[in-house]
């Protein structure tokens, strides 16, 4: 069984576990009147969308470039992150609008139902996170951390349900739902900004383009850097386009200059590069 097949199977398993459980959360959260359970159901549904898209795009984004998409299909993997972010932002906003009135007039929640849902949430999400954590792909690693956040959220629900079993403090349920929704909004917004930065072909985070330009300018024979562009294809692999003005006496050393540019950018994970030389007196 290949590594790609293992990765796909792990994501497929996590997808079905998460989807079935999120449906159960919506039904159970409504029956036991817990807005905290409902808010986590929205989170888990968003995770299911992310896992489902990742399952599909795990193979699709590995397609080689062709006449329609010369860079290949890697950027298609970003669509999953974009759609998932929009789903989570919309769902979290709805949960916040529902939870705020309950801070003033908290309703009775079934603490015992919350308790058993929390146990199931910790076990199922923990199992899915463990399976993905065992995988070797970057995709699995990111998703495993996402599911680990779910486990921590369910641990919080478990603690609140235990408190409610012994003390009637029902305002804890909307407070917890707001905390979960707020946590999701902050992290999802951060990921959405990162995704949009890649779509808009911004300079990858951690890349100091001024420093790289300065190093290239210091290569013997380089008169000036006319254009230098570095952007990310899918958040992992980057591309580079450089247009350099070179003195004519380095005409026979053009390959050396290109090799020096590649050495300078060797730690930037450049998968595609175009280096154009323009010779001047």
Secondary structure by P-SEA (a helix, b strand, c coil): ccaaaaaaaaaaaaaaaaaaaaaaaaaaaaaaccaaaaaaaaaaaaaaaaaaaaaaaccccccccccccccccccccaaaaaaaaaaaaaaaaaaaaaaaaaaacccccaaaaaaaaaaaaaaaaaaaaaaaaacccaaaaaaaaaaaaaaaaaaaaaaaaaaaacccccaaaaaaaaaaaaaaaaaaaaaaaaaaaaaaccccccccaaaaaaaaaaccccccccbbbbbbccccbbbbbbbbbbccccccaaaaaaaaaaaaaccccccbbbbbbbbcc
